[in-house]
Amino acid sequence: MEERLQKYMAKCGIASRRKCEELILAGRVKVNGEIIKELGVKVLENRDIVEYENKVITPEERKRYIILNKPEGYITSLSDEKGRRTILDIVKVEERIYPIGRLDYDSSGLIILTNDGDIYNKIIHPRVELDKKYIAVCDGAFTEEDIQKFKTGINIDGYVTAPATIRTISVEPSRDRRFSDDAKISTVEITIHEGKNRQVRKMCEALNVPVLTLKRISVGELELGYLKRGEFRELTENELSYIKGL
């Protein structure tokens, strides 16, 4: 769709629309090689060549910073050879975005997506140890000894995990008749700052308290809040400032 030249220039990051009007009137802009000195000219991206101070200008891609509450049953890859659903089946935007980090197919919760390479590299850099907080419903209950093991590290896949924390929210009798009368189901909050594959699940399994459901509720100061499953939103200005300041 055609749009006014000053609007196109603003999209290219030259200046505000009002300032771009002044630049046009000053004869500093060309369209298809012709100097433009009046307002009202319309251009079409990929058809017209717009120059400012003898340099071709093109629109800047809009930077996107998105938080998604990923449901179970979706993978965080951009495509899947097995034909499984991906998070891009939920988050449909014009820009090519990609997830920061991973969240298991059978887990839910907070995942960040962006098309800003600088922000992506900043968050995944080893020196940035962002806490990742999860709510896990587990088959069994954790002992005081288990809690201490979270603090000192748990051996999984041949390495010892970095110190983590676990806090019991509730312990209830299991309603599943397949288990004994004293079987327990516990809900816990687990915080780690590593991001190994299926790490939380493997840590719990190593203590013989397997995870039944797992939901990530925060990454650093970014929180899922009241975002419903399958919903997504843009980061707020405060959240974006926090990420850029890491």
C-alpha positions as a Markdown table, in Angstrom:
| # | Residue | x | y | z |
|---|---|---|---|---|
| 1 | Met | 0.0 | 0.0 | 0.0 |
| 2 | Glu | 1.3 | 3.5 | -0.9 |
| 3 | Glu | 2.0 | 5.8 | 2.0 |
| 4 | Arg | 3.1 | 9.4 | 2.3 |
| 5 | Leu | 6.8 | 10.0 | 1.9 |
| 6 | Gln | 7.3 | 11.6 | 5.3 |
| 7 | Lys | 5.6 | 8.5 | 6.9 |
| 8 | Tyr | 7.9 | 6.2 | 5.0 |
| 9 | Met | 11.0 | 8.2 | 6.1 |
| 10 | Ala | 9.9 | 8.0 | 9.7 |
| 11 | Lys | 9.6 | 4.2 | 9.4 |
| 12 | Cys | 13.2 | 4.2 | 8.1 |
| 13 | Gly | 14.3 | 5.9 | 11.3 |
| 14 | Ile | 15.3 | 9.2 | 9.7 |
| 15 | Ala | 13.4 | 11.4 | 12.1 |
| 16 | Ser | 9.9 | 12.2 | 13.4 |
| 17 | Arg | 7.2 | 12.6 | 10.7 |
| 18 | Arg | 7.1 | 16.4 | 11.3 |
| 19 | Lys | 10.9 | 16.7 | 10.9 |
| 20 | Cys | 10.8 | 14.5 | 7.8 |
| 21 | Glu | 8.3 | 17.0 | 6.3 |
| 22 | Glu | 10.9 | 19.8 | 6.9 |
| 23 | Leu | 13.6 | 17.7 | 5.2 |
| 24 | Ile | 11.4 | 17.1 | 2.2 |
| 25 | Leu | 10.6 | 20.8 | 1.8 |
| 26 | Ala | 14.3 | 21.6 | 2.1 |
| 27 | Gly | 15.0 | 19.4 | -1.0 |
| 28 | Arg | 17.1 | 16.8 | 0.8 |
| 29 | Val | 15.0 | 13.8 | -0.3 |
| 30 | Lys | 14.8 | 12.1 | -3.7 |
| 31 | Val | 12.3 | 9.6 | -5.0 |
| 32 | Asn | 13.4 | 7.5 | -8.0 |
| 33 | Gly | 16.3 | 10.0 | -8.6 |
| 34 | Glu | 14.0 | 13.1 | -8.5 |
| 35 | Ile | 14.4 | 15.7 | -5.8 |
| 36 | Ile | 11.1 | 16.2 | -4.0 |
| 37 | Lys | 10.3 | 19.6 | -2.5 |
| 38 | Glu | 6.6 | 19.3 | -1.8 |
| 39 | Leu | 4.4 | 17.3 | 0.6 |
| 40 | Gly | 1.8 | 14.8 | -0.5 |
| 41 | Val | 4.1 | 12.5 | -2.6 |
| 42 | Lys | 3.3 | 8.8 | -2.0 |
| 43 | Val | 5.7 | 5.9 | -2.3 |
| 44 | Leu | 5.5 | 2.2 | -2.2 |
| 45 | Glu | 8.0 | -0.1 | -0.6 |
| 46 | Asn | 9.9 | -2.4 | -3.0 |
| 47 | Arg | 8.7 | -0.2 | -6.0 |
| 48 | Asp | 10.1 | 3.2 | -5.3 |
| 49 | Ile | 13.7 | 4.1 | -4.4 |
| 50 | Val | 13.9 | 6.8 | -1.7 |
| 51 | Glu | 17.2 | 8.6 | -1.0 |
| 52 | Tyr | 18.0 | 10.9 | 1.9 |
| 53 | Glu | 21.3 | 12.9 | 1.5 |
| 54 | Asn | 22.1 | 10.6 | -1.5 |
| 55 | Lys | 21.8 | 7.4 | 0.5 |
| 56 | Val | 19.0 | 4.8 | -0.2 |
| 57 | Ile | 16.8 | 4.3 | 2.9 |
| 58 | Thr | 14.7 | 1.3 | 3.8 |
| 59 | Pro | 12.3 | 0.8 | 6.7 |
| 60 | Glu | 13.8 | -0.6 | 9.9 |
| 61 | Glu | 12.3 | -3.9 | 11.0 |
| 62 | Arg | 10.2 | -3.4 | 14.1 |
| 63 | Lys | 11.9 | -4.9 | 17.1 |
| 64 | Arg | 9.6 | -7.3 | 18.9 |
| 65 | Tyr | 10.0 | -8.4 | 22.5 |
| 66 | Ile | 7.3 | -10.9 | 23.4 |
| 67 | Ile | 6.4 | -13.0 | 26.5 |
| 68 | Leu | 4.4 | -16.1 | 25.7 |
| 69 | Asn | 2.6 | -18.4 | 28.2 |
| 70 | Lys | 3.4 | -21.6 | 26.3 |
| 71 | Pro | 0.9 | -24.5 | 26.7 |
| 72 | Glu | 2.0 | -28.1 | 26.9 |
| 73 | Gly | 2.2 | -29.8 | 23.6 |
| 74 | Tyr | 4.1 | -27.2 | 21.7 |
| 75 | Ile | 7.9 | -27.1 | 20.9 |
| 76 | Thr | 10.0 | -24.0 | 21.1 |
| 77 | Ser | 11.8 | -24.7 | 17.9 |
| 78 | Leu | 10.8 | -22.7 | 14.8 |
| 79 | Ser | 9.9 | -25.9 | 12.9 |
| 80 | Asp | 9.7 | -29.6 | 13.6 |
| 81 | Glu | 10.4 | -32.6 | 11.4 |
| 82 | Lys | 7.9 | -34.7 | 13.3 |
| 83 | Gly | 5.1 | -32.2 | 12.4 |
| 84 | Arg | 4.5 | -31.2 | 16.0 |
| 85 | Arg | 3.0 | -27.8 | 16.8 |
| 86 | Thr | 5.5 | -25.0 | 17.4 |
| 87 | Ile | 5.1 | -21.8 | 19.4 |
| 88 | Leu | 5.0 | -19.9 | 16.1 |
| 89 | Asp | 1.6 | -21.5 | 15.6 |
| 90 | Ile | 0.5 | -19.4 | 18.5 |
| 91 | Val | 2.6 | -16.2 | 18.1 |
| 92 | Lys | 1.9 | -15.0 | 14.6 |
| 93 | Val | 3.6 | -11.7 | 13.8 |
| 94 | Glu | 5.0 | -10.3 | 10.6 |
| 95 | Glu | 8.6 | -10.2 | 11.9 |
| 96 | Arg | 10.8 | -13.3 | 12.0 |
| 97 | Ile | 11.1 | -13.9 | 15.8 |
| 98 | Tyr | 12.9 | -16.7 | 17.7 |
| 99 | Pro | 12.8 | -18.0 | 21.2 |
| 100 | Ile | 15.4 | -17.2 | 23.9 |
| 101 | Gly | 16.2 | -20.5 | 25.5 |
| 102 | Arg | 14.0 | -23.5 | 25.5 |
| 103 | Leu | 10.9 | -24.9 | 27.3 |
| 104 | Asp | 10.2 | -28.6 | 27.1 |
| 105 | Tyr | 7.4 | -29.9 | 24.8 |
| 106 | Asp | 5.5 | -31.2 | 27.9 |
| 107 | Ser | 6.1 | -28.1 | 30.0 |
| 108 | Ser | 4.3 | -24.8 | 30.0 |
| 109 | Gly | 4.9 | -21.2 | 31.0 |
| 110 | Leu | 7.1 | -18.2 | 30.2 |
| 111 | Ile | 9.1 | -18.1 | 27.1 |
| 112 | Ile | 10.6 | -14.9 | 25.6 |
| 113 | Leu | 10.7 | -14.3 | 21.8 |
| 114 | Thr | 12.4 | -11.5 | 19.9 |
| 115 | Asn | 14.0 | -10.5 | 16.7 |
| 116 | Asp | 16.7 | -8.4 | 18.5 |
| 117 | Gly | 20.0 | -10.3 | 18.2 |
| 118 | Asp | 21.7 | -8.0 | 20.8 |
| 119 | Ile | 19.0 | -8.8 | 23.4 |
| 120 | Tyr | 19.1 | -12.5 | 22.6 |
| 121 | Asn | 22.9 | -12.7 | 23.1 |
| 122 | Lys | 22.7 | -10.6 | 26.2 |
| 123 | Ile | 20.2 | -13.0 | 27.9 |
| 124 | Ile | 21.9 | -16.2 | 26.9 |
| 125 | His | 25.5 | -15.0 | 27.8 |
| 126 | Pro | 27.0 | -17.2 | 30.5 |
| 127 | Arg | 27.8 | -14.2 | 32.7 |
| 128 | Val | 24.1 | -13.4 | 33.0 |
| 129 | Glu | 22.8 | -15.9 | 35.5 |
| 130 | Leu | 19.1 | -15.1 | 35.4 |
| 131 | Asp | 17.0 | -17.0 | 37.9 |
| 132 | Lys | 14.3 | -19.2 | 36.3 |
| 133 | Lys | 11.4 | -20.0 | 38.6 |
| 134 | Tyr | 9.1 | -23.0 | 38.1 |
| 135 | Ile | 6.0 | -24.4 | 39.8 |
| 136 | Ala | 6.2 | -28.2 | 39.7 |
| 137 | Val | 3.6 | -30.8 | 40.7 |
| 138 | Cys | 5.5 | -33.9 | 41.7 |
| 139 | Asp | 4.7 | -37.6 | 42.5 |
| 140 | Gly | 6.0 | -37.7 | 46.1 |
| 141 | Ala | 7.3 | -35.4 | 48.7 |
| 142 | Phe | 10.8 | -33.9 | 49.2 |
| 143 | Thr | 12.7 | -34.5 | 52.4 |
| 144 | Glu | 14.9 | -32.0 | 54.2 |
| 145 | Glu | 17.8 | -34.0 | 52.8 |
| 146 | Asp | 16.5 | -33.5 | 49.3 |
| 147 | Ile | 16.2 | -29.7 | 49.9 |
| 148 | Gln | 19.8 | -29.6 | 51.0 |
| 149 | Lys | 20.8 | -31.5 | 47.8 |
| 150 | Phe | 19.2 | -28.8 | 45.7 |
| 151 | Lys | 21.3 | -26.2 | 47.6 |
| 152 | Thr | 24.6 | -28.1 | 47.1 |
| 153 | Gly | 23.9 | -29.5 | 43.6 |
| 154 | Ile | 22.5 | -32.8 | 42.2 |
| 155 | Asn | 24.3 | -35.2 | 40.0 |
| 156 | Ile | 22.6 | -35.6 | 36.6 |
| 157 | Asp | 24.0 | -36.6 | 33.2 |
| 158 | Gly | 27.5 | -36.8 | 34.7 |
| 159 | Tyr | 27.7 | -33.4 | 36.1 |
| 160 | Val | 26.6 | -31.6 | 39.3 |
| 161 | Thr | 24.1 | -28.9 | 38.9 |
| 162 | Ala | 24.7 | -25.4 | 40.3 |
| 163 | Pro | 23.1 | -24.5 | 43.6 |
| 164 | Ala | 19.3 | -24.2 | 43.3 |
| 165 | Thr | 16.4 | -23.7 | 45.7 |
| 166 | Ile | 13.2 | -25.5 | 46.3 |
| 167 | Arg | 10.2 | -24.4 | 48.4 |
| 168 | Thr | 7.3 | -26.7 | 49.3 |
| 169 | Ile | 3.9 | -25.0 | 48.6 |
| 170 | Ser | 1.7 | -28.0 | 49.5 |
| 171 | Val | 1.7 | -31.7 | 50.1 |
| 172 | Glu | -1.5 | -33.6 | 49.7 |
| 173 | Pro | -2.6 | -37.3 | 49.6 |
| 174 | Ser | -2.6 | -38.7 | 46.1 |
| 175 | Arg | -6.1 | -39.2 | 44.7 |
| 176 | Asp | -4.8 | -41.8 | 42.3 |
| 177 | Arg | -6.0 | -45.2 | 43.5 |
| 178 | Arg | -3.1 | -46.9 | 41.8 |
| 179 | Phe | -0.9 | -45.6 | 44.6 |
| 180 | Ser | -0.8 | -46.6 | 48.3 |
| 181 | Asp | -2.8 | -44.9 | 50.9 |
| 182 | Asp | 0.2 | -42.9 | 52.1 |
| 183 | Ala | 1.2 | -41.7 | 48.6 |
| 184 | Lys | 1.7 | -37.9 | 48.3 |
| 185 | Ile | 1.5 | -35.3 | 45.6 |
| 186 | Ser | 3.5 | -32.2 | 46.3 |
| 187 | Thr | 3.5 | -28.8 | 44.7 |
| 188 | Val | 6.9 | -27.0 | 44.9 |
| 189 | Glu | 8.6 | -23.8 | 43.6 |
| 190 | Ile | 12.0 | -24.5 | 42.2 |
| 191 | Thr | 14.5 | -21.8 | 41.2 |
| 192 | Ile | 17.6 | -22.5 | 39.0 |
| 193 | His | 19.8 | -20.3 | 36.9 |
| 194 | Glu | 21.2 | -22.9 | 34.5 |
| 195 | Gly | 19.3 | -24.0 | 31.4 |
| 196 | Lys | 20.3 | -27.6 | 30.8 |
| 197 | Asn | 17.9 | -29.8 | 28.8 |
| 198 | Arg | 15.0 | -31.0 | 31.0 |
| 199 | Gln | 17.1 | -30.0 | 34.0 |
| 200 | Val | 14.3 | -29.5 | 36.6 |
| 201 | Arg | 12.7 | -32.8 | 35.7 |
| 202 | Lys | 16.0 | -34.7 | 35.8 |
| 203 | Met | 16.9 | -33.1 | 39.2 |
| 204 | Cys | 13.6 | -34.3 | 40.7 |
| 205 | Glu | 13.9 | -37.7 | 39.1 |
| 206 | Ala | 17.3 | -38.1 | 40.6 |
| 207 | Leu | 15.7 | -37.7 | 44.0 |
| 208 | Asn | 12.9 | -40.2 | 43.1 |
| 209 | Val | 10.3 | -37.5 | 43.1 |
| 210 | Pro | 9.3 | -37.3 | 39.4 |
| 211 | Val | 7.6 | -34.3 | 38.0 |
| 212 | Leu | 4.0 | -34.6 | 36.8 |
| 213 | Thr | 3.5 | -31.1 | 35.5 |
| 214 | Leu | 6.0 | -28.2 | 35.2 |
| 215 | Lys | 5.3 | -24.5 | 34.6 |
| 216 | Arg | 7.9 | -21.7 | 34.4 |
| 217 | Ile | 6.5 | -18.6 | 36.0 |
| 218 | Ser | 9.5 | -16.1 | 35.7 |
| 219 | Val | 12.8 | -15.4 | 34.2 |
| 220 | Gly | 14.8 | -12.8 | 36.1 |
| 221 | Glu | 12.4 | -10.0 | 36.8 |
| 222 | Leu | 10.1 | -11.0 | 33.9 |
| 223 | Glu | 7.0 | -12.6 | 35.3 |
| 224 | Leu | 4.2 | -14.6 | 33.7 |
| 225 | Gly | 1.6 | -12.8 | 35.9 |
| 226 | Tyr | -2.0 | -13.3 | 34.9 |
| 227 | Leu | -1.2 | -14.2 | 31.2 |
| 228 | Lys | -3.4 | -17.1 | 30.3 |
| 229 | Arg | -2.2 | -20.2 | 28.7 |
| 230 | Gly | -1.6 | -19.6 | 25.0 |
| 231 | Glu | -1.7 | -15.8 | 25.4 |
| 232 | Phe | 1.2 | -13.5 | 24.7 |
| 233 | Arg | 2.1 | -9.8 | 25.1 |
| 234 | Glu | 4.8 | -7.3 | 24.4 |
| 235 | Leu | 7.3 | -6.5 | 27.1 |
| 236 | Thr | 6.5 | -3.2 | 29.0 |
| 237 | Glu | 8.9 | -0.3 | 28.9 |
| 238 | Asn | 10.1 | -1.2 | 32.4 |
| 239 | Glu | 10.7 | -4.8 | 31.5 |
| 240 | Leu | 12.6 | -3.8 | 28.3 |
| 241 | Ser | 14.8 | -1.4 | 30.3 |
| 242 | Tyr | 15.6 | -4.2 | 32.7 |
| 243 | Ile | 16.6 | -6.6 | 30.0 |
| 244 | Lys | 18.8 | -3.9 | 28.2 |
| 245 | Gly | 20.4 | -3.2 | 31.6 |
| 246 | Leu | 21.6 | -6.7 | 32.2 |
